[in-house]
């Protein structure tokens, strides 16, 4: 019985890792498709869903407001229910920012990747090894500027 449980969890773990790699590949491919491809121009990509973990999203939007002028950060807002609502929360100039992409087609969401409810930071400094982490309430959202 223990062996069956072990095999079951092993298969689940492998499937989960595969989904995470698939999502990373999906994001990387979508980034390359953008007119202003951020890979090579920025150090971090921050994907902020507008629906999901409300505390997480609020903190990520605050992070955006405090860091929207940084030239090493590229922000993607996805799962947008209303342009008007997002403008009210983070500023009318959001559509004019060079380092912001509004994902109106939800290309940066994945139905297989359940963690889409959390803001995610992709570290793209090493193009051969793109990594990511979730931004959750209470976790330090500080991303050091290269000048610091």
N, C-alpha and C positions, 0 to 999 in steps of 0.2 A: 504493500500500500504506500509506504514512504517513497518507494522508487517511482510509482505512478505520479505522486504529487510532485516529486522533484522534476520529472520529465515535463509535466504540465507547466510548472513555473518556468522551466528553461525555455520552452517553446514560447510562452507569453513574453518572456524577457527578450528573446531574439526578435520577435515580431515588433515589440515596442521600440527597440533600437533601430530596426529597419525603418519604422515610420518616422522616427526623428531624423535619420539620415535623408529619407525621402523629402521631408519637409525642408531641410536645409538646402537640398538640391533644388527644390521647387522655388524657394526664395531666391537663391542665387541665379537661377534661370530667369526669373521675373525681373530681377534687378538689371540683368544684362539687356533685357528687352526695353527698358525705359529709355526715353530720348536722352535724358541726362543721367546715364549709367553712373551710379555712385561708386561702384567698385574702382578703386584706384584714386578716387578723389576725396574719400572720407575714411575715417577710421572705424566708425561705429554706425550701424543702422539700428534705429529704434522703431519697432513696429508697435503702434498703439491702437488696439481695437476700441471702437467706441461703444461696444456692448460687451458685457462680461462681468468680470470682477470689478465692481464699482470702486472700491477702495484703491485697488491697484491702478485703475485707469485714472482716478483723480490724482494720485501721486505722480503718475507718468505725465499727465497734462501739466501739473505744476513744474515738473522737471523741464518739460518743453518750454514753458513760459520763462523759466530762469536761464535757459541755455539755447534759445532759438537762434541766437546770433553766432554761435560757435561754428566755425568752419570745418570742424572735424566730425560733426554729427549730421546724419541724414535721418529725417523723421518720415515715417509712413503712417498715416492714419487710415485705418481700414474698418470694415464693418460699420460704415457710416450710415446712420438712419436719417440724418438731416444736416445739410451744409449749414443752414441757418443756426442750428443748435451748436455745432462745433465752432462756428465763428463767434457766437456769444461766449463760449467757454474759454477759447484760447486766442481770440483776437480776429478782427476782420481781415488783417493782412496775411492770414495763413495761406491764401491762394497765391500770394505774390512772392512768397519765400522761395528762394532757389534751392534750399535744402529741405524742402517739404514736398511730399507727394501725397495727394488725396486719392486713395484707392477706391474709386467709386464702383469698380467692377468686382471688388473683393478677390482680386488675384492673389493677394498675400494671405488668404485664409485657406485652410485645408480641413475638409470635413473629417478626415481620418486623424487629424492631430488635435486632440481634445483640449490641449493647453492654449488654444487660440483665445481663450477668455482672458489671458494674462498678457500684459505688455512684454515684449521680448527685445533684448539687446543682442544684436549680432556683432561680433568683433571680426572685422574684415581686414585688419592690418596685415594678416598673413593670408593671401589669396588661396594658398594651397591647403590651409587648415582653418576654414571659417568655423567659429564656435559661437554658441549663444548661451544666454542665461535668462531666466525669467525675472521680471520686476514684480515683486509682491509687496504688499503693505509691510512697513517696518524694516524692509531691507534697504540698505543705503543705496540710493540712486546715483551717488556721485561717480561720475566717469571722469577720470583725470584728463585735463586738457594736456596736449603734448607740450605746452609752454610751462606747465607746472612742474 
